[in-house]
Amino acid sequence: MSDGTARMSEWLEAHADDIIAMWMQKLKEIGGHGGGKIREAELEAQCRSFLAALRNAIENDGEHSIDGEGYGPVRDLLSDMSQSRALQGFSPSETATFVLSLKEPLFQLIHQEMASDATAALRQTWRLSSLLDKLGLFTTEAYQRSREEVIIRQQQEIAELSTPVVKLWDGVLALPLIGILDSTRTQIVMETLLQAIVDQGADIAIIDITGVPTVDTLVAQHLLKTIAAARLMGADCIISGIRPQIAQTMVHLGVELSVVSKASLADAFALALRRTGRTVTALKSPV
Amino acid sequence: MDRIPILKLGRALLVTIQVDMHDRLATALEEDLSAKIVSSGARGVVIDISGLDLVDSFMGRMLDNIAAVSRMLDAETVVVGMRPAVAITLVELGLELSGVKTALNVERGMALIQTRLIQTGLEDADVGEDGP
């Protein structure tokens, strides 16, 4: 451990209050408090615990790498903080600013304490700068990770919400598909549809793709898989709701759905009723 | 259990697979079934696989084979009671069993064969009338 490092941790302890005061001011100036999304007392508590953790880490592990065991508490602190900030709606730069704005107070501290030796001060500044940069990057990564977790969770929720199987009549099911069909969703669609076929003893399933924005070769393949699986269970499928542009695109792409398809759900339903030996007739006088 | 029982119901044969199929059992079933179709003059075969929760490509191919053999002997094969997970597996394996008819349960499978029997009976009569 270099001499500078040892003294650094001492200084950090001795001047903690000054650093915190300046740091807080800096954070307020450049928007590190996220425009009032976090209370001042909470921010100060975070600053304090971070500075304490950083001091310990520098004392134990030096200033070169943040991957060691000594930096564990610092990393945990930053992870928790990034996560809570991502949920509170902080922007990535607002989150990273928390660490990066510590630079100025620390550099000033070095300037004060090492005024006699300019070369040593420069070296110390450089080491500290790269350390804080690493911590800043770590913060951003943690922030990114928690944002991705949020996105994944939302995707799962959407997938669960968007695959309802509706019973239209005894033995006739409808599956209105909404949104893009990828392999994960096809799997969920398939499972829900097949289970519904078993539960309701359905003969016919109508797959309505009015809400599917684009149908390319892959989506067509997914649809065909679903239809094949339903057929294996003993149920016939009818596709409905192919919009004019989609029909044109599919023909241009050379995609062929070798199944019965109808323009609207109503037409498909009429066909399903006919196949199951039923019909809809108008009353002579409306009730 | 060495062999899978084949039951005769009217002009149809009913095979219920309740145990895990291993390859030898499957081959034995194929042989027994073709012999039974000929000896009983059956026109339809219903294979109930509702007890089956594991399939592999061999099993899929065997079902296809049985259907092809039965068709050659003038009997329609209907596979009934497939579980959702099994259906998904077969589709993922690329085995869509296009030569096999399917139905949700034994009752519907029997009904399907009954309709076919009536239809073919009528067709036979038509051919007889139109012929010389």
Interface residues (C-beta under 8 A of the other chain):
Chain A: Q187 M190 E191 L194 Q195 I197 V198 G201 A202 D203 K225 A228 A229 A230 R231 L232 M233 G234 A235
Chain B: V79 V80 M82 R83 P84 V86 A87 I88 L90 V91 E92 E96 L97 T102 A103 L104 N105 R108 G109
